[in-house]
Amino acid sequence: MDLHGDFHVYDTTLRDGAQQEGLNLSVADKLTIARQLDGLGVGYIEGGWPGSNPKDTEFFRRAAQELDLRYAKLAAFGATRRAGVAAADDPLVAALRDSGAPVVTLVAKSHDRHVELALRTTLAENLAMIADTVGHLRAEGQQVFLDAEHFFDGYRANRDYAFEVLRTAYEAGAEVIALCDTNGGMLPDWVSDVVHDVVDSTGVRVGIHAHNDSGCAVANSLAAVDAGASHVQGCINGYGERTGNADLVTVVANLELKLDRAVLPEGMLADSTRIAHAVAEVTNFPPASRQPYVGSSAFAHKAGLHASAIKVDPDLYQHTQPERVGNDMRLLVSDMAGRASIELKGRELGFDLSDDRELVTAVTERVKELESKGFTFEAADASFELLLAEMVEGSRPAFFDVESWRVITETQPGGEAVSEATVKLKAEGVRYVVTGEGNGPVNALDHALRLAIGQAFPEVTKFELIDYKVRILDQGHGTDAITRVLIETSDGESPWVTVGVGHNVIEASWRALIDGFTYGLRRHHRS
């Protein structure tokens, strides 16, 4: 399939997505994300607005030298020429022309009030600006798309003028006109009606650019495609200003899996979870667990009733197979879990419990007992695996025996508080007494444990505490409340989460730390 002639999947993460509050991308970040997007097989990657800021200008300079895109074409974004200035003489148009990008996407006003109030020019001059800029860039050999800004609001205010903008751009050589729901307030039926009217009345090739302010960006994109749009714009992970743009992966997955439209190269959709998460690492925005298709909870099942059905047929409570988007089904263990949940989760972790009904019942009751005390295993698979190993194998995995531990925090006048932890333990028949310092009590305990255990098991030097969460469970008790701590640890290859509970936040943290080191050693000694 020719992505550039049949259906366009157009990603605008590096430009529109980067306008999200708190999201700041370096040039190196943008190059990395572009490579990931190309790995998804999108047809076009909008790299930014050359000439408007040094970062985007530098991006296109480096992209020409460093990016070797296999599937995507790089698009430069910019505006039509200024009023009263020829396109050939406008420096921002020159920056688009000189960017090296084979595609230019121009933004143009299609709402009459925006022309008069924002551009402060006449409706006729706006049309001339569009025709001149599109024609100039086409004559320079670039492929041109047009984003008709505020189109749906402009359509309602002055349909005839909005249509004249589309026709002017199309006749000047713009290959696609993307209808922009810039304020994000449209609903699917409204989008469908407008797109049908545009297709039937103008004959232009239509695209859709939807924002999510009404929570309908994905639905509006699909409605536009159903009505005749053959170009869809969006951002990976739904990035974008305010509430974001249409989540491109969700749109594409719905098109491919629900509507049987092959819009990516064959097999590429299966990489979408990996790529969505990889981009999230670059942006430093944690992936949303409840994100459709690619979220960690997208195929997670908790209730015992669901698990019983899934045991018979996974598709009974899943709308599609998770591997089609590169995700996995997960069974969550909680106080809602029934025997089927425990059996399925055990199988996922490598324990076959199918022939031991009494053991499954005992594990189920133990989980419910611990969760009534504040533990949570749905977010702490590593702690659950240790619990399961203890009950299946008859003893808890043990690589070291802790004799005692203590932690002291002190401060000097005018100075910062410093914590010191002392840990006494035995490992591999040797007694270790180690002191560690840290910028807090948990950090000091982690340091002391690592020093002590590492003398017997050098592999713990690879272990790194990468996340730490504290939750007060019974807030009415104030400082005497039960505290739950979740700790995420990594060995550089993959992470695991452990849980600890106690009246003291340090005690809860200690328990989670011990589980974290124990699980990591168990993993390494099994492999």
LUMRODO-805432 format. One line per field, with one value per residue (C-alpha): chain; x, y, z; residue number from 1. Coordinates in nm, 3 decimals, padded with zeros to 5 digits. Layout:
// LUMRODO-805432
ch	(A,...)
u	(X,...)
v	(Y,...)
w	(Z,...)
i	(NUM,...)
***
This chain:
// LUMRODO-805432
ch	(A,A,A,A,A,A,A,A,A,A,A,A,A,A,A,A,A,A,A,A,A,A,A,A,A,A,A,A,A,A,A,A,A,A,A,A,A,A,A,A,A,A,A,A,A,A,A,A,A,A,A,A,A,A,A,A,A,A,A,A,A,A,A,A,A,A,A,A,A,A,A,A,A,A,A,A,A,A,A,A,A,A,A,A,A,A,A,A,A,A,A,A,A,A,A,A,A,A,A,A,A,A,A,A,A,A,A,A,A,A,A,A,A,A,A,A,A,A,A,A,A,A,A,A,A,A,A,A,A,A,A,A,A,A,A,A,A,A,A,A,A,A,A,A,A,A,A,A,A,A,A,A,A,A,A,A,A,A,A,A,A,A,A,A,A,A,A,A,A,A,A,A,A,A,A,A,A,A,A,A,A,A,A,A,A,A,A,A,A,A,A,A,A,A,A,A,A,A,A,A,A,A,A,A,A,A,A,A,A,A,A,A,A,A,A,A,A,A,A,A,A,A,A,A,A,A,A,A,A,A,A,A,A,A,A,A,A,A,A,A,A,A,A,A,A,A,A,A,A,A,A,A,A,A,A,A,A,A,A,A,A,A,A,A,A,A,A,A,A,A,A,A,A,A,A,A,A,A,A,A,A,A,A,A,A,A,A,A,A,A,A,A,A,A,A,A,A,A,A,A,A,A,A,A,A,A,A,A,A,A,A,A,A,A,A,A,A,A,A,A,A,A,A,A,A,A,A,A,A,A,A,A,A,A,A,A,A,A,A,A,A,A,A,A,A,A,A,A,A,A,A,A,A,A,A,A,A,A,A,A,A,A,A,A,A,A,A,A,A,A,A,A,A,A,A,A,A,A,A,A,A,A,A,A,A,A,A,A,A,A,A,A,A,A,A,A,A,A,A,A,A,A,A,A,A,A,A,A,A,A,A,A,A,A,A,A,A,A,A,A,A,A,A,A,A,A,A,A,A,A,A,A,A,A,A,A,A,A,A,A,A,A,A,A,A,A,A,A,A,A,A,A,A,A,A,A,A,A,A,A,A,A,A,A,A,A,A,A,A,A,A,A,A,A,A,A,A,A,A,A,A,A,A,A,A,A,A,A,A,A,A,A,A,A,A,A,A,A,A,A,A,A,A,A,A,A,A,A,A,A,A,A,A,A,A,A,A,A,A,A,A,A,A,A,A,A,A)
u	(00.000,00.123,00.081,00.138,-00.129,-00.401,-00.459,-00.241,-00.146,00.006,00.175,00.210,00.362,00.681,00.490,00.134,00.198,00.500,00.267,00.144,00.193,00.516,00.639,00.975,01.168,01.528,01.642,01.791,01.457,01.273,01.512,01.470,01.091,01.091,01.279,01.025,00.733,00.891,00.914,00.537,00.504,00.327,00.318,00.413,00.596,00.547,00.880,00.804,00.801,01.137,01.214,00.983,01.238,01.602,01.521,01.294,01.530,01.811,01.590,01.538,01.908,02.006,01.720,01.856,02.187,02.085,01.737,01.706,01.330,01.208,00.834,00.763,00.806,00.913,00.677,00.760,00.479,00.429,00.187,00.084,00.269,00.197,-00.059,00.085,00.408,00.478,00.536,00.873,00.983,00.848,01.131,00.912,00.802,01.168,01.244,00.985,01.126,01.482,01.401,01.481,01.145,00.971,00.631,00.504,00.185,00.051,-00.194,-00.453,-00.752,-01.087,-01.305,-01.398,-01.385,-01.034,-00.922,-01.053,-00.968,-00.654,-00.487,-00.634,-00.677,-00.958,-01.124,-01.000,-00.639,-00.652,-00.747,-00.463,-00.218,-00.324,-00.306,00.030,00.199,00.071,00.157,00.506,00.598,00.452,00.661,00.966,00.892,00.742,00.428,00.180,-00.098,-00.321,-00.456,-00.781,-00.769,-01.098,-01.273,-01.577,-01.650,-01.588,-01.826,-02.102,-02.034,-01.987,-02.008,-01.950,-01.626,-01.497,-01.556,-01.384,-01.071,-01.072,-01.121,-00.855,-00.593,-00.685,-00.680,-00.340,-00.197,-00.257,-00.303,-00.495,-00.703,-00.714,-01.026,-00.921,-01.142,-00.901,-01.109,-01.192,-01.561,-01.717,-01.915,-01.899,-02.236,-02.153,-01.816,-01.976,-02.234,-01.974,-01.725,-02.001,-02.095,-01.733,-01.669,-01.994,-01.974,-01.607,-01.441,-01.123,-00.926,-01.016,-00.817,-00.910,-00.720,-00.911,-00.848,-00.988,-01.153,-01.492,-01.338,-01.425,-01.102,-01.069,-01.441,-01.443,-01.145,-01.319,-01.641,-01.449,-01.287,-01.625,-01.759,-01.481,-01.160,-00.850,-00.591,-00.589,-00.368,-00.292,-00.027,00.110,-00.020,-00.270,-00.019,-00.114,-00.215,-00.505,-00.661,-00.454,-00.495,-00.647,-00.441,-00.297,-00.241,-00.602,-00.729,-00.509,-00.588,-00.960,-00.924,-00.725,-00.887,-01.246,-01.295,-01.055,-00.868,-00.498,-00.352,-00.006,00.242,00.157,00.256,00.354,00.055,00.198,00.480,00.245,00.263,00.641,00.668,00.407,00.596,00.935,00.814,00.674,01.020,01.167,00.899,00.928,00.550,00.468,00.244,-00.120,-00.210,-00.569,-00.477,-00.675,-00.489,-00.139,-00.194,-00.074,-00.435,-00.587,-00.609,-00.591,-00.863,-00.941,-01.286,-01.321,-01.620,-01.410,-01.125,-01.356,-01.478,-01.129,-01.015,-01.265,-01.203,-00.993,-01.203,-01.512,-01.391,-01.153,-01.254,-00.947,-00.637,-00.370,-00.084,-00.231,-00.110,00.192,00.032,-00.030,-00.324,-00.269,-00.452,-00.471,-00.472,-00.680,-00.941,-01.189,-00.998,-01.161,-00.991,-00.989,-00.797,-00.536,-00.498,-00.460,-00.219,-00.017,00.008,00.123,00.402,00.506,00.307,00.063,-00.212,-00.478,-00.460,-00.454,-00.787,-00.705,-00.386,-00.568,-00.829,-00.557,-00.377,-00.705,-00.787,-00.433,-00.452,-00.785,-00.650,-00.342,-00.537,-00.774,-00.463,-00.364,-00.153,-00.224,-00.101,-00.262,00.019,00.289,00.335,00.679,00.546,00.265,00.511,00.709,00.388,00.292,00.639,00.616,00.281,00.361,00.718,00.664,00.903,00.964,01.258,01.547,01.893,01.976,01.854,01.819,01.932,01.838,01.821,01.797,01.797,01.882,01.814,01.993,02.067,02.315,02.203,02.155,02.225,02.016,01.897,02.114,02.007,02.227,02.113,02.280,02.188,02.300,02.236,02.374,02.420,02.591,02.696,02.870,02.754,02.765,02.728,02.703,02.624,02.488,02.409,02.139,01.937,01.647,01.584,01.463,01.757,01.995,01.834,01.851,02.218,02.303,02.113,02.281,02.626,02.559,02.390,02.621,02.918,02.755,02.561,02.744,02.451,02.262,02.485,02.258,01.947,01.820,01.523,01.340,01.008,00.871,00.507,00.352,-00.017,-00.187,-00.470,-00.675,-00.630,-00.854,-00.582,-00.339,00.024,-00.079,-00.236,-00.144,00.096,00.140,00.458,00.512,00.870,00.969,01.312,01.497,01.796,01.851,01.647,01.297,01.130,00.935,00.712,00.693,00.466,00.509,00.256,00.303,00.207,00.549,00.642,00.999,00.878,00.654,00.941,01.175,00.935,00.901,01.280,01.338,01.085,01.251,01.597,01.461,01.263,01.556,01.789,01.527,01.493,01.868,01.922,01.644,01.779)
v	(00.000,00.348,00.537,00.868,00.817,00.611,00.698,00.940,00.876,01.208,01.252,01.600,01.507,01.705,02.026,02.030,01.764,01.956,02.244,02.037,02.205,02.084,01.899,02.030,01.853,01.910,01.868,01.531,01.430,01.521,01.321,01.019,01.043,01.082,00.753,00.583,00.722,00.600,00.260,00.267,00.316,00.653,00.822,01.172,01.324,01.694,01.811,02.168,02.525,02.617,02.985,03.048,02.939,02.824,02.474,02.381,02.532,02.324,02.014,02.031,02.098,01.792,01.582,01.621,01.475,01.230,01.095,00.799,00.750,00.425,00.485,00.850,01.176,01.475,01.773,02.132,02.338,02.708,02.986,03.149,03.467,03.792,04.032,04.261,04.064,03.825,03.465,03.463,03.756,03.639,03.514,03.260,03.112,03.104,02.904,02.646,02.640,02.596,02.346,02.044,01.891,01.732,01.830,02.163,02.191,02.546,02.677,02.920,03.097,02.959,03.146,03.492,03.658,03.522,03.669,04.011,04.015,03.800,03.857,04.209,04.179,04.137,03.813,03.859,03.916,03.600,03.402,03.567,03.478,03.114,03.090,03.272,03.064,02.728,02.806,02.929,02.620,02.386,02.561,02.498,02.125,02.068,01.871,02.101,02.027,02.292,02.300,02.496,02.642,02.680,02.528,02.381,02.705,02.898,02.667,02.750,03.123,03.156,02.834,03.000,03.165,02.852,02.659,02.931,02.886,02.512,02.560,02.830,02.612,02.304,02.486,02.637,02.288,02.181,01.804,01.770,02.014,01.912,02.040,02.155,02.142,02.387,02.454,02.086,02.142,01.930,01.606,01.310,01.363,01.728,01.637,01.374,01.616,01.883,01.645,01.493,01.844,01.936,01.620,01.647,02.024,02.098,01.782,01.854,01.579,01.607,01.543,01.576,01.744,01.700,01.832,01.659,01.939,01.767,01.422,01.327,01.370,01.001,00.963,01.282,01.157,00.828,01.007,01.221,00.916,00.745,01.057,01.061,01.198,01.012,01.192,01.180,01.386,01.315,01.279,00.965,00.923,01.202,01.478,01.836,02.167,02.187,01.837,01.710,01.600,01.281,00.986,00.862,00.504,00.474,00.615,00.384,00.077,00.142,00.185,-00.135,-00.362,-00.241,-00.110,-00.343,-00.055,-00.123,00.222,00.116,-00.120,-00.481,-00.591,-00.246,-00.204,-00.477,-00.237,00.036,-00.040,-00.051,00.269,00.458,00.372,00.451,00.797,00.848,00.781,01.052,01.306,01.215,01.187,00.844,00.638,00.660,00.318,00.347,00.458,00.254,-00.034,00.047,00.129,-00.116,-00.151,-00.180,-00.559,-00.592,-00.791,-00.772,-00.903,-01.275,-01.301,-01.168,-01.404,-01.705,-01.618,-01.543,-01.883,-02.032,-01.784,-01.463,-01.292,-01.297,-00.983,-00.835,-00.640,-00.754,-00.962,-00.754,-00.895,-00.727,-00.396,-00.542,-00.541,-00.823,-00.945,-00.903,-01.057,-00.829,-00.992,-00.813,-00.872,-00.904,-01.201,-01.541,-01.876,-01.836,-01.507,-01.665,-01.969,-01.756,-01.514,-01.807,-01.948,-01.607,-01.612,-01.970,-02.162,-02.434,-02.438,-02.609,-02.942,-02.806,-02.654,-02.634,-02.439,-02.197,-02.140,-02.083,-01.831,-01.652,-01.621,-01.506,-01.233,-01.111,-01.112,-00.908,-00.662,-00.602,-00.484,-00.241,-00.445,-00.425,-00.686,-00.560,-00.306,-00.524,-00.840,-00.904,-00.918,-01.146,-01.379,-01.404,-01.479,-01.742,-01.899,-01.918,-02.096,-02.327,-02.416,-02.418,-02.137,-01.779,-01.725,-01.614,-01.504,-01.321,-01.304,-00.960,-00.944,-00.580,-00.239,00.121,00.464,00.802,01.144,01.447,01.801,02.065,02.427,02.585,02.258,01.998,01.681,01.374,01.014,00.726,00.363,00.059,-00.290,-00.618,-00.933,-01.272,-01.378,-01.688,-01.774,-01.441,-01.170,-00.815,-00.493,-00.200,00.168,00.373,00.741,00.903,01.218,01.056,00.751,00.529,00.626,00.549,00.208,00.127,00.223,00.016,-00.289,-00.264,-00.247,-00.541,-00.780,-00.681,-00.836,-01.178,-01.117,-00.871,-00.865,-00.626,-00.348,-00.358,-00.297,00.059,00.207,00.397,00.494,00.535,00.598,00.652,00.645,00.706,00.452,00.564,00.937,00.997,00.857,01.135,01.051,00.711,00.607,00.293,00.367,00.175,00.205,00.087,00.064,00.004,-00.147,-00.224,-00.436,-00.242,-00.489,-00.470,-00.329,-00.492,-00.348,-00.450,-00.338,-00.276,-00.175,-00.045,00.220,00.372,00.493,00.373,00.027,00.004,00.119,-00.137,-00.422,-00.308,-00.275,-00.627,-00.769,-00.574,-00.715,-01.065,-01.071,-00.938,-01.207,-01.475,-01.361,-01.362,-01.700,-01.861,-01.736)
w	(00.000,-00.083,00.243,00.071,-00.194,-00.025,00.342,00.537,00.900,01.001,01.337,01.486,01.824,01.764,01.694,01.826,02.091,02.219,02.313,02.608,02.943,03.105,02.796,02.678,02.404,02.309,01.950,02.046,02.202,01.884,01.669,01.898,01.891,01.512,01.481,01.709,01.508,01.188,01.354,01.396,01.022,01.015,00.676,00.787,01.084,01.145,01.287,01.394,01.265,01.111,01.130,01.425,01.688,01.687,01.819,01.529,01.275,01.424,01.422,01.045,00.987,01.189,01.054,00.703,00.820,01.091,01.017,00.785,00.776,00.630,00.621,00.700,00.517,00.726,00.722,00.814,00.966,00.905,00.819,00.496,00.399,00.575,00.435,00.170,00.125,-00.164,-00.055,-00.230,-00.012,00.324,00.552,00.732,00.400,00.301,00.615,00.509,00.157,00.286,00.563,00.348,00.435,00.136,00.280,00.411,00.614,00.611,00.866,00.731,00.877,00.763,01.012,00.885,01.229,01.287,00.955,01.045,01.417,01.448,01.108,01.079,00.707,00.458,00.358,00.001,00.113,00.325,00.014,-00.178,00.101,00.080,-00.299,-00.322,-00.048,-00.164,-00.525,-00.438,-00.234,-00.494,-00.761,-00.541,-00.556,-00.211,-00.133,00.043,00.290,00.446,00.802,00.788,01.138,01.331,01.031,01.209,01.394,01.074,00.886,01.130,01.113,00.735,00.537,00.201,00.308,00.482,00.160,-00.044,00.170,00.093,-00.279,-00.301,-00.134,-00.334,-00.668,-00.582,-00.535,-00.174,-00.187,00.138,00.341,00.707,00.879,01.226,01.533,01.691,02.002,02.045,02.104,01.829,01.868,01.628,01.459,01.396,01.247,01.027,00.889,00.810,00.648,00.433,00.320,00.242,00.042,-00.152,-00.217,-00.280,-00.408,-00.208,-00.039,00.330,00.646,01.013,01.298,01.626,01.976,02.282,02.479,02.460,02.515,02.157,01.961,01.872,01.802,01.593,01.390,01.321,01.229,00.980,00.823,00.796,00.624,00.365,00.522,00.403,00.615,00.995,01.224,01.587,01.854,02.012,02.369,02.302,02.375,02.299,02.452,02.698,02.701,02.409,02.049,01.918,02.040,01.712,01.828,01.944,01.613,01.408,01.618,01.581,01.206,01.168,01.427,01.423,01.070,00.885,00.722,00.672,00.740,00.865,00.699,00.777,01.125,01.251,01.483,01.707,01.799,01.916,02.291,02.291,02.090,02.293,02.612,02.458,02.357,02.707,02.847,02.625,02.713,03.083,03.107,03.259,03.029,03.134,03.274,03.149,02.797,02.540,02.375,02.505,02.873,03.137,03.256,02.908,02.941,03.321,03.500,03.869,03.961,04.032,03.797,03.508,03.590,03.596,03.247,03.118,03.240,02.993,02.710,02.738,02.472,02.694,02.873,02.615,02.308,02.114,02.163,02.344,02.137,01.828,01.972,02.150,02.494,02.745,02.948,03.323,03.616,03.920,04.262,04.524,04.790,04.504,04.368,04.346,04.303,03.924,03.955,04.180,03.955,03.642,03.810,03.940,03.590,03.464,03.725,03.655,03.920,03.811,04.076,03.867,04.056,04.411,04.501,04.872,04.804,04.573,04.844,05.105,04.884,04.812,05.180,05.262,04.997,05.132,05.489,05.394,05.182,05.475,05.664,05.389,05.148,04.777,04.534,04.215,04.186,04.345,04.142,04.292,04.649,04.536,04.367,04.692,04.882,04.627,04.639,05.019,05.012,04.720,04.816,05.193,05.282,05.187,04.948,05.170,05.059,05.381,05.742,05.901,06.262,06.321,06.162,06.275,06.117,06.265,06.116,06.251,06.149,06.246,06.295,05.956,05.775,05.594,05.767,05.705,05.769,05.876,05.876,06.032,05.914,06.070,05.865,05.766,05.404,05.275,05.633,05.695,05.939,05.805,06.000,05.760,05.793,05.504,05.467,05.259,05.201,05.385,05.604,05.320,05.100,05.390,05.451,05.082,05.077,05.387,05.259,04.923,05.084,05.315,05.071,04.788,04.967,04.932,04.611,04.381,04.136,04.366,04.234,03.929,04.139,04.139,04.325,04.052,04.213,04.564,04.655,04.998,05.082,05.416,05.442,05.745,05.739,06.040,06.265,06.174,06.244,06.386,06.055,05.866,05.582,05.257,05.053,04.697,04.574,04.213,04.154,03.832,03.740,03.420,03.217,03.366,03.680,03.962,04.235,04.602,04.884,05.254,05.520,05.875,06.129,06.067,05.718,05.775,05.877,05.570,05.349,05.504,05.426,05.066,05.036,05.172,04.925,04.645,04.710,04.774,04.451,04.250,04.386,04.324,03.964,03.904,04.071,03.867,03.535)
i	(1,2,3,4,5,6,7,8,9,10,11,12,13,14,15,16,17,18,19,20,21,22,23,24,25,26,27,28,29,30,31,32,33,34,35,36,37,38,39,40,41,42,43,44,45,46,47,48,49,50,51,52,53,54,55,56,57,58,59,60,61,62,63,64,65,66,67,68,69,70,71,72,73,74,75,76,77,78,79,80,81,82,83,84,85,86,87,88,89,90,91,92,93,94,95,96,97,98,99,100,101,102,103,104,105,106,107,108,109,110,111,112,113,114,115,116,117,118,119,120,121,122,123,124,125,126,127,128,129,130,131,132,133,134,135,136,137,138,139,140,141,142,143,144,145,146,147,148,149,150,151,152,153,154,155,156,157,158,159,160,161,162,163,164,165,166,167,168,169,170,171,172,173,174,175,176,177,178,179,180,181,182,183,184,185,186,187,188,189,190,191,192,193,194,195,196,197,198,199,200,201,202,203,204,205,206,207,208,209,210,211,212,213,214,215,216,217,218,219,220,221,222,223,224,225,226,227,228,229,230,231,232,233,234,235,236,237,238,239,240,241,242,243,244,245,246,247,248,249,250,251,252,253,254,255,256,257,258,259,260,261,262,263,264,265,266,267,268,269,270,271,272,273,274,275,276,277,278,279,280,281,282,283,284,285,286,287,288,289,290,291,292,293,294,295,296,297,298,299,300,301,302,303,304,305,306,307,308,309,310,311,312,313,314,315,316,317,318,319,320,321,322,323,324,325,326,327,328,329,330,331,332,333,334,335,336,337,338,339,340,341,342,343,344,345,346,347,348,349,350,351,352,353,354,355,356,357,358,359,360,361,362,363,364,365,366,367,368,369,370,371,372,373,374,375,376,377,378,379,380,381,382,383,384,385,386,387,388,389,390,391,392,393,394,395,396,397,398,399,400,401,402,403,404,405,406,407,408,409,410,411,412,413,414,415,416,417,418,419,420,421,422,423,424,425,426,427,428,429,430,431,432,433,434,435,436,437,438,439,440,441,442,443,444,445,446,447,448,449,450,451,452,453,454,455,456,457,458,459,460,461,462,463,464,465,466,467,468,469,470,471,472,473,474,475,476,477,478,479,480,481,482,483,484,485,486,487,488,489,490,491,492,493,494,495,496,497,498,499,500,501,502,503,504,505,506,507,508,509,510,511,512,513,514,515,516,517,518,519,520,521,522,523,524,525,526,527)
***
